[in-house]
Amino acid sequence: MNDASESEKIFYNAVWNSTGCSHREIKKLKSTAASWKEIFEKTKKSNVATAPEKDFEKLEKAGIKLILEDEPDFPELLHEIYWSPFGIYVKGEINVLKKLCIAIVGTRKATEDSVDIAGRFGSELARAGATITSGLAFGIDSSVHKGCIDAGGKTVAVLACGLDGVYPKSNERLAREIISSGGAIISEYPPGNPPLPYRFIERNRIISGVSGATIVIEAPESSGSLTTARFALDQNREVFVVPGPANHRNFSGSHRLIRSGARLVGKPSDVLEDLNIIESSVDDGDMTSEEKAVFEILKNSRNPLDIDKISEIANLESRVANQTVTLLLLKNLIKEEGEGYVSRK
């Protein structure tokens, strides 16, 4: 990290703390300033002691990384959403968000059947190669994360508080398992910020925002997962719903989503089929021109190739190369090897 980028991160972190994490206020200030240091100078209170450098050192000691919106590791899909975050805090491996991500969400007070279904969806979609995202809440979220980990997959939890704590506290062990299994926990909020009620709604836009599709499993009318689904629809992402008994109050929100145009699914393969990623055999008719090009490049290469090299040889934008590699992985046509990718055929 060069001195300029580190300085920007130090003062970005300080700005969020000095403004009380108000995205609207910061966006307004950002339009009138050239740097985060300049914004900080405008927002700091003269009668309050501030120590931006010391606050940032606390992040590093806690193993928390800060990724700003203009950095290469910032999740590509987040650039495309309205109300995009200016940066995200990360514990774990952020690059798992470069693959196809599928969000799975639902009520905290789920029925036993739905908890089992959530775990199965998390497991099977993870085995298909997707990164599974959710919110680490009780009920559906916890089951999804556990199912993904049990299947050897990668999962990302988006929190509504700083990464120096976990909410609910009883899921601290699960958060550690997510990280140790190669996934990540992420947040828009600096350490020290509690999970205030409105922050759960704000974080839901990030759950859907990093994901190409969102699956809702059991959502009553009051469920926060409905806001995740609405954000996904606003972000032009696919929304899938697992239905339940017609008269069960815990599915009233789910069924309303279906009536509004969300896709009804009964099993993980339905999602894979609708996303056109269920095929695993080599058939030129089933591959896009980009997929054909990348597959041939990897098939003819003696060594694994990373995304940058694939992008260069195939003459594809990095974003397109990433998406193409993800689809080929999900079709089981290529695999990761070392720091790159190779053909299975």
N, C-alpha and C positions, 0 to 999 in steps of 0.2 A: 504494500500500500504506500503510495507516495504521500508527501507531507500535505499537499493540497486536499486530496481525498480524505485523509484522516481528519484534517481540520473541519471539513464539511460534516463529517459524521459526528465529531465531538459537539459541534454547535447545533446540528439537527437534533441530537438527543437532548441538548439543553433547551432548545426551543419548545419541544414537546412538553417538557417538564414545566417550563415557565408559563406556558399558556393553558395548562390544565388539559392538554391533549384535545384541543378543539380543532378538528379538521377544517371547519368552515373559516375560523379566524386565521389559521395558518395559510390557507389557500389565498385569502385576501392579502395577507402580508407578503406572500411569495410573489404576487404579481407586481409588487412595488420594490423588490429588493433583488440584488444580484447574487447574493450568497446567504447561506444559513447563518454565518457569523453576523452579517448585517441585520438579518431578521432578529437574531438574539439580542443585539444591541438595542433594538427597538422595543423588545418585549420584556427585558429584565427590569425588575423593580429596584430602584436605587436604595431602598431600605432593607433589601433582602440579600443575604450573603449567597453568592452563587459560585460554584466551582466546576465549570464544564469539564475540565480535564480529569478531575478526580471522579466525577460521576461516570465518565466514559471508562475509566480504569476499572470501575466496579463491574461493568459489562464483561470486560476481558477476563477478569478473575472468575466470573461466574460461567464462563464458557459460552457467552451469548454473542452472536455476531449481528451486526447491523448492515443491511443491504439497502442502499438507496436506489431510487427508481431509475437512475441513469446508469446503473452498473450492469454488466453482462449477466450476473447471476440472479438479477431480479426476475421473478416469474413472468414470462412473456405474456401470458393471458391477462395478467393484471393490468397491463398497459391498455387493454382494449375496453375496460369497463368504465362506466360513469362513476365518479367519486373514487377514483383509483388512489390507493395509499401512496404517500411520498417515500415511504421506506417500510421495511419489515424487520423485526427482530427474530433471530433464528437460533434454536438449539438443535444440533443434529445435522443431517445431510440435506441441504436445500436443493441439490441437483435432481432429487427424485421427482421434483415438480416439473422437470423438463420432459418427462414422459406423459402419456395420456393419463390424466387424473379423472377419477369418477368420485363425486361426493355422494355419500349415503347418510341420510339424516332422518330423524323421527322423534317421537315424544320421549321424555324422560320416564314417564310412567307407562311403559309399554306392556302389553300382554306377553305372556311367556312364549306363545307361538311366534309373535313378531320379533322378539329378541333372538329366537333361534333362526328365523328367516334372515335377520340382519347379519348374524354371524356367517351364515351360509353364503349370502351375497358378497360379504367382505372377502371370504376365503376364495370363492370361485373366480371372482373378478381379479383378485390378486394373482391367482394362478395363471390367468390369461395374460398377465403382464401389466395390468393397470396399477397406478398408484392410487390408493384409496384415501380420500380426505373426509374428515368429520370434525366434530367439535368437542370431543372428550367428555361429554356430559354423561349422566347416568342413562340407563336404558339402551336405546338403539345405538347411540354413538359408541358407547363402551363396547358393546357386542361386535360392532363393525371393526373397530380397531383390533380387538382380540382375535377375531376370525382371520383378519389379514395377517397378523403376526404368526398365528398358528400355521398358516399356509406358506410361511416363508416369504411373504410379500412385504412391500414397503407401504407405510401409511403415514399421513401427516395430520396432526391435530392443530386446529386454529383456536387460540384461546382469546377470551375476552378480558384478559388481565395481563400484567407484566409477567415475563418468563421466570422471575425469581420465585414465583409461587404457582400452584396449580389449583384450578377450581373445577370440580369439587376436590377438596384436599385428599379424600380417600382414593383418588385416582392418580396420586403421585407415583405409585409403583408402575401403573400402566404407562404413564408418561415416560418413565425411565426405560421401559421395555420398548416403547416406540422408537426411542433414540438408539438404544443398543442394537435393535434389529435393522438399523440402516435408514430409518425414517427421520422425522423431525417434528418438533413443536414450534409453531410460529405465532407471532402476535404483532399487531400494529402499535401496541403500547409499550413504553419503556418500563423497566423494572420499577417496582414500587407502586404501580397503579392497580387498584383493586378492581374486581369484576362488577362494576356498576351496572344496573339493569339495562340502560340504553346501549351499553357496549356489546351486549349479546347480539343486538340487532345489527350494530355496525360490523361486528366480526362475521356475521352471516353472509355479507356481500363478498367477503374474502374467501369463505368456503366455496361458494359457487363460482367466484371469480377466477380461482386457480384451476377450476375443473371444466372439462369439456361437456360433462353431463352431470345431472343431479338426480338421485333416486330418493323418493320419499317413502318411508315405511312407517305406517301408522301415525297419523297426525290429526288430532282433534282440532276444532275451530280455533282454539287458543294457542296452538302449538307454534313455537318459534321457528320450527322447520318450514312452516308455510312462508315465512319471510325469506328463507333461503331459496325456496322454489320461485317466489316472485322475483327475487334478484336474478336468478338464473334465466327466467323468461325475459326480463328486461335486458339481460346481457346476451340475448340471442343464443342461449345454450339449450341443449336438450333437457327435458324434464320427464322423468319416468315415475310412475306411482304403483306401488303394490296394493291392491284393493283388500278390503276386509268384509266382514258381515255387514249387510245393508243397514241394519238398525243399531249397530254398535257406535256409541258416541265418539269413541276414540278414532274412528275412521271418517268422521263427517268432513273434516278438512281435506283428507285424502280424496274422497269421492268428489268433492267440489273441484279439486284440481283436474280430475279426469273430465268432468263436465266442461271445464274451461279449455280443454284441448291437450292436457298432458297425456302421455302415452301409458296405457295400462300394461304392466308386465307381471308375470307370475313366477319367473325363474331367471337366474343370471344369464342364461343363454339367450333369452329374449332381448336383453340389453345389448349383448355382443352382436346379435343378428341385426338389430336396428341400427347399430353404429357401424355395421359392415366390417366387423373385425373378428368374425367367428371362423372364417375359413383358415385352414392350416396347410393346404396343399398348394403346390406351385401350379398356377393356371394363369397364363398371360391375360386371359379375358377378365380375370378377377382383380388385376392390378392396374393402378393408374400409371401414366407414363413416367411419373417421378419414381414410383415404387419399382417399376421395371428397371429404370436407369440405376438406382441405388443398389438393387439386388444384383444386377450384372456386375457392377463395380466391386461389390464385396465378394461375389463368387469368383472373380478373376484375380483377386488380390491374394498375395501369399501371406500377408500379415494383417492383423486387425487394424482397422482404420477408425479414427475418432471423428466426431461430428464436423470439426473444422476441415479435415481432409476430405471427407465425403462431400461437404458443401462445395469445396474448391473443385474437385474432379467432376462432380455432376453439374456444376455451374448453377447451384441452387442457393437461394437466400438461406441463412442459418435457421430461421424460423421454419421454413418449408422442409429443410433437411431433417430437423428435429422431429417434425410431425410425421414425415415419411418413415424414418427409422422406427418411431414408436409403432406405427401401423404394421411394419414388417415384423417387429418383435411380437406383437399381439397375434399375428398370423402364423407365428412360429417358423418363419422363414429364415430369420437370422437370430443370432444370440450375442450376448455380451461376452467379451473375452479380454481380460486385462483392462486396459484403458480404452478399448475400442470395440468394434463389432465385426463379426465374421458371418459368412453364409452357412446355413445348416446343410445345404445341398452340394 
